[in-house]
């Protein structure tokens, strides 16, 4: 795992597959996503404060894999969209992606990831809810990758966590492996309307300056 200082107060935890993010408010930490089920010890090594909450952008195993272990050890509140919560708890099956032709060989080449253990969800969120970190993090539903995918917008510091609604691999682009491409494109256009300086993604490098322009270009390319 690599630890990357994105902007003051925000660190990226970069794994072989995907990433998680730590936001610091004084001595309190918010973790956005948790990597796969084998990453809890590495994440704990990066904690330098009290882990108060874990926000899960969606149910996929490379985002929720270590959530149950970390939540149990640290007593952290677990937050997810109301449509993702039953899947994260292990009460329902998540819908599989509808692969575009170009995505099929990419998906076939990926390693099999360990299953995510069921995890409690303490707070179910939806449109416009605000979480108490980063001066107020606004929950933005971004369906399409999964039904209950969310992004988090921090208006004060001008940061957006996109989850897998957007990727930044060589360029900023629509995320892949979506359940509904049309909804995913609409969600990308919604994020492109934000005035943000910094964007961080489930996959790919952060955009530290000029994130709003990068999101608008990605939305235009997606159609």
C-alpha positions in Angstrom: 0.0 0.0 0.0 1.2 3.5 -0.9 0.2 6.5 1.2 -0.1 9.7 -0.9 -0.7 13.2 0.6 -3.3 14.6 -1.8 -4.1 18.0 -0.1 -3.7 19.0 3.5 -6.0 16.7 5.6 -6.5 14.2 2.8 -4.5 11.0 2.2 -4.9 8.4 -0.5 -4.3 4.8 0.4 -3.4 3.2 -2.9 -3.7 -0.6 -3.2 -2.9 -3.0 -6.0 -6.6 -2.8 -6.9 -8.3 0.5 -6.1 -7.9 3.0 -3.3 -9.3 4.3 0.0 -9.1 7.8 1.5 -8.5 9.2 4.9 -9.8 12.6 5.8 -8.5 14.2 9.0 -10.4 16.7 11.2 -8.1 17.4 14.1 -7.8 14.1 15.9 -10.7 12.4 14.1 -10.5 10.4 10.9 -13.1 9.5 8.3 -12.2 6.6 6.0 -13.9 6.6 2.6 -13.9 3.0 1.3 -11.8 0.2 2.7 -10.1 -1.8 -0.1 -10.4 -5.6 -0.3 -10.8 -8.0 2.6 -7.1 -8.3 3.2 -6.3 -4.6 3.7 -7.4 -3.9 7.3 -3.9 -4.2 8.9 -2.3 -1.9 6.3 -5.1 0.7 6.7 -4.7 0.6 10.5 -1.0 1.3 10.0 -2.0 4.6 8.4 -4.4 5.7 11.2 -3.0 8.5 13.3 -6.2 9.5 15.0 -9.5 8.1 16.1 -11.4 6.4 13.3 -14.9 7.9 13.7 -16.7 6.8 10.5 -16.3 4.6 7.5 -18.2 5.8 4.4 -18.7 3.2 1.6 -19.3 4.6 -1.8 -20.8 1.4 -3.1 -21.0 -2.4 -2.3 -18.2 -3.8 -4.5 -15.7 -6.0 -2.7 -12.7 -3.7 -3.5 -14.5 -0.9 -1.6 -16.1 -2.7 1.3 -13.8 -5.7 1.9 -12.1 -4.5 5.1 -15.1 -2.5 6.4 -16.5 -5.1 8.8 -13.1 -5.8 10.5 -12.2 -2.1 10.8 -15.7 -1.1 12.1 -15.6 -3.9 14.7 -12.1 -3.0 16.0 -12.6 0.8 16.1 -16.3 1.1 16.8 -16.5 3.4 13.8 -19.9 4.3 12.4 -20.5 2.8 8.9 -22.3 4.9 6.4 -23.8 3.8 3.0 -26.6 4.7 0.7 -29.9 3.1 1.6 -30.0 1.0 -1.6 -26.5 -0.4 -1.0 -27.0 -1.2 2.7 -28.8 -4.5 2.3 -26.0 -5.8 0.0 -23.3 -4.6 2.3 -25.0 -6.3 5.2 -25.2 -9.6 3.2 -29.0 -9.5 3.1 -29.3 -9.1 -0.7 -27.3 -9.7 -3.9 -25.9 -6.8 -5.8 -26.7 -6.5 -9.5 -23.8 -7.6 -11.9 -22.4 -5.1 -14.4 -23.6 -5.0 -18.0 -20.3 -5.0 -19.8 -19.5 -3.0 -22.9 -17.6 -4.9 -25.6 -14.3 -3.2 -24.8 -14.8 -4.0 -21.1 -15.0 -7.8 -21.5 -11.3 -8.4 -22.0 -10.4 -6.0 -19.2 -12.8 -7.8 -16.8 -11.4 -11.2 -17.8 -7.8 -10.1 -17.1 -8.6 -8.9 -13.6 -7.6 -11.1 -10.6 -10.4 -12.7 -8.6 -10.9 -10.6 -5.5 -11.7 -12.0 -2.0 -15.4 -11.7 -1.1 -16.3 -8.9 1.3 -17.6 -10.1 4.7 -21.0 -8.8 5.6 -20.8 -5.5 7.4 -23.2 -3.6 9.5 -24.5 -0.2 8.2 -25.3 2.2 11.0 -26.5 5.1 8.9 -28.3 4.9 5.6 -28.0 8.1 3.5 -29.7 9.5 0.4 -29.9 12.7 -1.6 -28.7 15.8 0.2 -27.7 14.3 3.5 -24.6 15.8 5.1 -21.9 14.0 7.0 -19.9 15.8 9.7 -16.5 15.9 8.3 -14.5 18.2 6.1 -16.7 21.1 7.1 -19.8 19.2 5.9 -19.7 16.5 3.3 -22.8 16.4 1.0 -24.0 13.0 -0.2 -24.7 13.0 -3.9 -26.3 9.8 -5.3 -24.6 8.8 -8.5 -26.4 5.7 -9.7 -25.3 3.7 -12.7 -22.2 1.9 -11.5 -24.4 0.4 -8.9 -27.9 1.5 -7.9 -26.8 3.1 -4.7 -23.4 4.5 -5.6 -22.6 7.8 -3.9 -20.2 10.6 -4.3 -19.2 13.0 -1.5 -18.8 16.7 -2.1 -16.9 18.9 0.4 -17.8 22.5 -0.7 -15.5 24.2 1.7 -12.2 22.7 0.6 -13.5 22.1 -2.9 -13.0 18.3 -2.9 -15.2 15.5 -4.4 -14.9 11.8 -3.8 -16.3 10.1 -6.9 -16.2 6.4 -5.9 -16.3 4.4 -9.2 -18.7 6.8 -10.9 -15.5 8.4 -12.4 -12.0 7.0 -13.0 -8.7 8.7 -13.7 -6.6 6.1 -15.5 -4.4 8.0 -18.1 -7.3 10.5 -18.3 -10.5 11.4 -16.4 -13.3 9.2 -17.7 -16.6 7.5 -17.0 -16.0 4.6 -14.7 -16.3 1.1 -16.1 -18.3 -2.1 -15.3 -21.6 -0.2 -14.8 -25.0 -1.8 -14.3 -26.7 1.0 -16.3 -24.5 3.1 -18.6 -27.1 5.7 -19.3 -27.6 6.4 -15.6 -23.8 6.4 -15.1 -23.4 9.0 -17.8 -26.1 11.1 -16.2 -24.3 10.8 -12.9 -21.0 11.9 -14.4 -22.7 15.0 -15.9 -24.1 15.8 -12.5 -20.6 15.7 -11.0 -19.3 17.8 -13.8 -21.5 20.6 -12.6 -19.7 20.9 -9.3 -17.2 23.6 -8.7 -14.3 21.6 -7.2 -10.6 21.9 -7.3 -9.7 18.4 -6.2 -11.2 15.0 -7.2 -10.3 11.6 -5.9 -11.4 8.4 -7.5 -11.9 4.7 -6.7 -9.4 3.9 -9.4 -6.6 6.2 -10.7 -4.6 9.2 -9.6 -6.2 12.2 -7.9 -6.7 15.4 -9.8 -5.4 18.0 -7.4 -5.9 21.1 -9.5 -8.5 21.8 -12.2 -10.9 18.9 -11.2 -14.0 20.8 -12.4 -12.6 21.1 -15.9 -11.4 17.5 -16.0 -14.9 16.3 -15.0 -16.5 18.5 -17.6 -14.2 17.0 -20.3 -15.0 13.5 -19.2 -18.7 14.2 -19.3 -18.5 15.6 -22.8 -16.5 12.6 -24.0 -19.1 10.2 -22.4 -21.9 11.8 -24.4 
